[in-house]
Amino acid sequence: MTVRRVPVIPTIVVALVVAAMIALGLWQLLDRLPKKEAFLAQLAGNPVKPAVAFPMSPDDRLLFRRSFVDCRDPRDQQLAGAGGAGYRVIVRCADGVPVQLGTTRDPKATVAWSGGQVDGYISHAPDSRALIATLFDHRPQEMMLIAAAPPAGLAPNRPPDLSAIPNSHLAYAGQWFFFAAIASVIYVLALRRRKGS
């Protein structure tokens, strides 16, 4: 009766793949998760901090911070989905700053608004990039001012919502550990089947 030895090269390859999966899980758990939790804690405190002028370059640390802008010559009025609230009415000021004026349920709504001082909070503007494109396009998402008080004819915008910022790093870590376990089990079963044949 001959005893088949464990194949060296496939075993090394599987071991390296499993080690890489475990490393990715640990990276999500020990590095990405604490950083994201610290970031979310900072954002949670932003609504009560003093207002700042609207930033002209993206800075995610300012999300949910109270802000203001003098919106002159608003143009390019557009509607963007707002879930249960219907549609968000967004204009772009002459200096390029996008402002979400309020919401409406009318899919053809247009608002006669001539501009002026807008107070509100900083959020992200709608991003037209596809999810797969963001893997290769690392430009930061554009910032937008969410108006605290809407013009006549629009419903108010929702207040800052921390739950809109995803924190999936614990789930990602679990997925990598699960993949590593499944790969290990499959390889062990394959070795047992090879020995039995």
C-alpha positions in Angstrom: 0.0 0.0 0.0 1.5 3.3 -1.0 1.0 6.5 1.1 0.7 9.6 -1.0 2.5 12.6 0.4 0.9 16.0 0.8 1.5 18.0 -2.4 4.0 20.7 -1.5 3.3 23.4 -4.0 -0.5 23.4 -3.8 -0.2 23.3 0.0 2.1 26.3 0.0 -0.2 28.2 -2.4 -3.3 27.5 -0.2 -1.4 28.4 2.9 -0.4 31.7 1.4 -3.9 32.5 0.3 -5.4 31.6 3.7 -2.7 33.7 5.4 -3.5 36.6 3.1 -7.2 36.3 4.0 -6.5 36.3 7.7 -4.2 39.3 7.3 -6.9 41.2 5.5 -9.4 40.3 8.3 -6.9 41.5 10.9 -6.3 44.7 9.0 -10.1 45.4 8.9 -10.4 44.5 12.6 -7.3 46.2 14.1 -6.7 49.1 11.7 -9.7 50.1 9.6 -12.4 49.6 12.3 -10.8 51.7 15.1 -10.1 54.5 12.6 -13.6 54.5 11.3 -15.0 54.5 14.9 -12.8 57.5 15.7 -14.0 59.3 12.6 -17.6 58.6 13.4 -17.1 59.9 17.0 -15.7 63.1 15.5 -18.7 63.4 13.2 -21.1 62.9 16.0 -19.7 66.0 17.7 -19.6 68.2 14.6 -23.3 69.4 14.7 -22.7 71.2 18.0 -19.4 72.9 17.0 -19.3 76.5 15.8 -20.3 77.2 12.2 -17.5 77.4 9.6 -17.5 79.0 6.2 -18.2 76.4 3.5 -15.0 74.7 2.5 -13.9 75.1 -1.1 -12.1 71.8 -1.1 -13.5 68.4 0.1 -12.7 67.6 3.8 -14.7 64.7 5.2 -13.8 65.8 8.8 -16.3 68.7 8.3 -19.3 66.5 7.5 -22.3 67.5 9.6 -20.6 70.7 10.7 -22.8 73.8 10.7 -21.8 76.1 7.8 -22.9 79.0 5.6 -22.5 80.3 2.1 -23.5 83.4 0.1 -25.1 81.7 -2.8 -25.1 84.2 -5.7 -26.6 83.6 -9.1 -27.9 80.0 -8.4 -28.1 77.8 -11.5 -28.2 74.3 -12.8 -31.2 73.3 -10.6 -31.6 69.5 -10.5 -33.6 66.9 -8.6 -31.9 63.9 -6.9 -33.6 61.0 -5.1 -34.3 61.5 -1.4 -35.9 58.1 -0.5 -39.2 58.6 1.3 -38.9 62.4 1.1 -39.2 62.3 -2.6 -36.6 64.5 -4.4 -33.9 66.8 -3.2 -33.8 70.2 -5.0 -30.1 71.1 -5.6 -28.7 74.3 -7.1 -25.1 75.3 -7.9 -24.0 78.8 -6.9 -21.9 80.9 -9.2 -18.8 79.9 -7.3 -19.6 76.2 -7.8 -20.9 75.4 -4.3 -23.8 72.9 -4.5 -26.7 73.7 -2.1 -29.6 71.4 -1.3 -32.5 73.8 -0.8 -35.1 71.3 0.4 -37.2 68.4 -0.7 -40.3 67.9 -2.8 -42.5 65.0 -3.9 -43.1 66.6 -7.4 -40.7 64.9 -9.9 -41.0 68.0 -12.2 -40.6 70.7 -9.5 -38.7 73.9 -10.2 -38.1 76.5 -7.5 -37.9 80.2 -8.2 -35.0 81.2 -5.8 -32.7 84.1 -6.6 -30.0 83.1 -4.1 -28.7 84.7 -0.9 -27.2 83.7 2.4 -27.8 80.0 3.2 -27.2 78.5 6.6 -27.1 74.7 7.1 -24.7 71.9 7.5 -22.1 70.2 5.3 -22.8 66.9 3.7 -21.8 65.0 0.5 -23.1 66.0 -2.9 -24.7 63.2 -5.0 -21.9 61.2 -6.7 -22.7 60.0 -10.2 -19.7 57.6 -10.3 -20.6 54.0 -10.4 -19.5 51.9 -7.4 -16.9 50.0 -9.5 -15.5 53.3 -10.8 -14.7 54.5 -7.2 -12.3 51.6 -6.9 -10.1 53.3 -9.5 -11.2 56.9 -9.2 -9.9 58.1 -5.8 -11.1 61.7 -6.1 -12.9 62.8 -2.8 -16.6 63.1 -3.0 -17.8 66.7 -3.5 -19.2 68.6 -0.4 -22.6 70.2 -0.4 -24.4 72.6 1.9 -27.8 71.3 3.2 -30.0 74.3 3.9 -31.5 74.5 7.4 -34.5 76.4 6.2 -36.0 75.8 2.7 -37.4 78.4 0.3 -41.2 78.6 0.0 -42.7 75.5 -1.7 -40.2 73.0 -0.4 -40.2 70.7 2.6 -37.3 71.0 5.1 -34.2 68.9 4.7 -33.5 66.1 7.2 -31.1 66.9 10.0 -27.6 65.3 10.0 -27.9 61.5 10.2 -24.8 59.7 11.4 -26.3 56.4 10.3 -25.9 57.5 6.7 -22.1 56.9 7.0 -21.5 53.2 6.7 -19.2 51.3 9.1 -18.9 47.8 7.7 -15.3 47.0 8.7 -16.3 44.4 11.3 -18.4 42.6 8.7 -15.6 42.8 6.3 -13.2 41.2 8.9 -15.7 38.4 9.5 -16.0 37.8 5.8 -12.2 37.4 5.3 -12.0 35.1 8.3 -14.9 33.1 6.9 -13.3 32.8 3.5 -10.0 31.6 5.1 -11.9 29.0 7.1 -13.8 27.8 4.0 -10.6 27.6 1.9 -8.9 25.6 4.6 -11.8 23.1 5.0 -12.1 22.6 1.2 -8.3 22.0 0.9 -8.3 19.5 3.8 -11.3 17.6 2.3 -9.5 17.6 -1.1 -6.4 16.1 0.6 -8.5 13.4 2.3 -10.2 12.5 -1.0 -6.8 12.3 -2.7 -5.5 9.9 0.0 -8.6 7.7 -0.3 -8.4 7.4 -4.1 
